[in-house]
Amino acid sequence: MKAYLGIDVGSVSTNVVVLDEKGEILVGLYLRTAGRPIEAIQKGLRQARESLPETVEIAGAGTTGSGRYLAGVMVGADVIKNEITAHALAASTLIPDVQTVFEIGGQDSKIIILRRGVVIDFAMNTVCAAGTGSFLDQQAARLNIPIDQFGSLALQSQKSVRIAGRCTVFAESDMIHKQQMGHPLPDIINGLCEALVRNYLNNVGKGKEILPPVVFQGGVAANVGIKAAFERALNMKIYVPEHHKIMGAIGAAYLAKEEVRRKGRTNFKGFGAAQVIYRTSSFECDGCPNTCEIVEIYESARVIGRWGGRCPRWDALPES
Amino acid sequence: MPKVTFPHVGEAHRALKMLMTDLGNEVIMPPRPSKRTLDLGVKHAPEFACFPVKILLGTYLETCPQGVELIITSGGVGPCRAGHYAQLHKKILRSLGYPVDIIVFEPPRLYPLDLLHNVRRVNPGRLSYRSIYECVRRAWRKLQALDNLEKLSHRVRPRELNRGAATRAYRKGVEWIDRAYTLKEIIDAEAAALEAMEKVPQDPQREILKVGIVGEIYVLLEPASNLEMEETLGNLGVEVERSMFLTGWTRDNTWAETVENMTVRDAALPYLPELLGGHGRDSIGNTILYAKRGFDGVIQLAPFTCIPEIVARTILPRVAKDYNIPVLTFFLDEQTGKAGMATRLEAFVDLLRYRKRQQKSPKLVVNI
């Protein structure tokens, strides 16, 4: 049986997906990147191989996310694509008439506007990470509440408490102020959800025409408090897909399938990548005053990828 | 000989150097802005100042230790903070112990006497006005040659067969033009550079997207300040057309406004009747002109906290809707990580490509 591998290496999570020919999910893994993307990718590959039946053959591989180039050279990806295209494709495959995609991940949040199945506009948070998953994580840790209960707690709120949402520094000091005044925790958490939604719509969603159906994906979509706050703010139903956490990887797998159909073969190196020892090193290029930090990734003793340069000087790799 | 220096703006320093040397100055060449430039600029500039101010200050701090006596720069038009930044630079540099002076060339149409006064100061060789005119003419021609070569490189890069070939031809051509001195040499070097660029092996069948670039002048003209966006786009198969070149800008602000400039202003008028300083109105007007000329998209480059571009940014979604052209804005600051920008650019290029294919065959609803 033929199947397609999709890997999404983000700042917070590394997701691995294997889809069969019909687009059914055979494997869907959500792992923490924990600052060590190589290990996370290898762990994902190992777990994927263990849970797949022997008969499955990977016919194509795609990578996305901020670590897409790293993952791409490690597994031999057929397509290395930005996460906006990957997310849009996954959402529109699931709901073909989708017109708006909200995606909130660990470090970035984006909005994608589609019309008739094609992306016509998008935006990503530019200079500030206010309202992304990392901040929610941090607040949950501060309040000693498991992150997966954060949203349901917000739903218990009776009264709304206003929290400043433009900046995480303001938000945190506002939350502490309200908590010391004696507001119950569910109200404060709900206030935070509303603040994040307000900030998202005003900042990332500024000037965008948000039309239904709206799909909400990314790690933060698991938070029912945020989903409810979006529904209240927009007065429309928000659809959270079952596999909302791994939509980027699903999109990458679809892209791989398409790419392989076009070129007729795959570059996938096999699950062996999980065993090989990868090592990275970096140096400062002395070619010009830019002094780019060039990062090299070694597979055993061989350089398989280099990046970080502003010019193509280091792009060519030594012959294998 | 008095030691002079000036900001690093694209390749323009090559023409300026020739001019200043001819007038009897010793030129301390500004280095290409690098991490060191940024570190110096960020350390000594006010935190809230915009990105160009920090790069310029950093550049001066790299050249001043070499004994610079005079810095030559240009002024700003309208209510943009850049107008007073030269004075701020002078104060900061003096407080750091560099006894420098700054000459600000304001638009001579507005301040004709200032121009004469300033020209006297950068002319220690006491050349006659006629000789000065000859020197300016050669420098101007050199600047035009550099701009022409850059424009051609924007057309060739997305079509090149071997990645990097256009950039290599460009670097070589720039050196040829740099070495030329007489008017004839400059014209010959330009011709040779343009020919070498045309000869870069290209794929005429490739599907090319056309993107217009608008925004604030410094981040537009200095590739080191915009993470070499034009080159990145070229490598993604995009032919860029920049709305601003130094020759065009100087012409608009020196003897007469060009037809192009007036058209830009007229185009922006329904959206922005006021001059708001900097290049905010140009960003809007040029976006409209690019849309009318059938471009696939527009990218706006703005320094973080730049008020004119922020105003333009809030108007552009309406322009984009009215004229049905995708617009992507980048706010640039001291960050040197290219990944975030690369992601957005790739996604934007994908968007433009699907859109174009769908316009060609409207029945297509699949987005790959």
Interface residues (C-beta under 8 A of the other chain):
Chain A: S66 K81 N82 E83 I84 T85 A88 L89 S92 D108 L114 R116 G117 V118 V119 I120 D121 F122 M124 T126 V127 K206 G207 K208 Y254 L255 E258 C288 P289 N290 T291 R310 C311 P312 D315
Chain B: P31 R32 P33 S34 K35 R36 T37 R163 G164 T167 A224 L227 E228 E231 F304 T314 P317 R318 A320 P326 F330 F331 D333 K338 A339 G340 A342 T343 R344 E346 A347 F348 D350 L351 Y354 R355 Q358 V365 V366 N367 I368
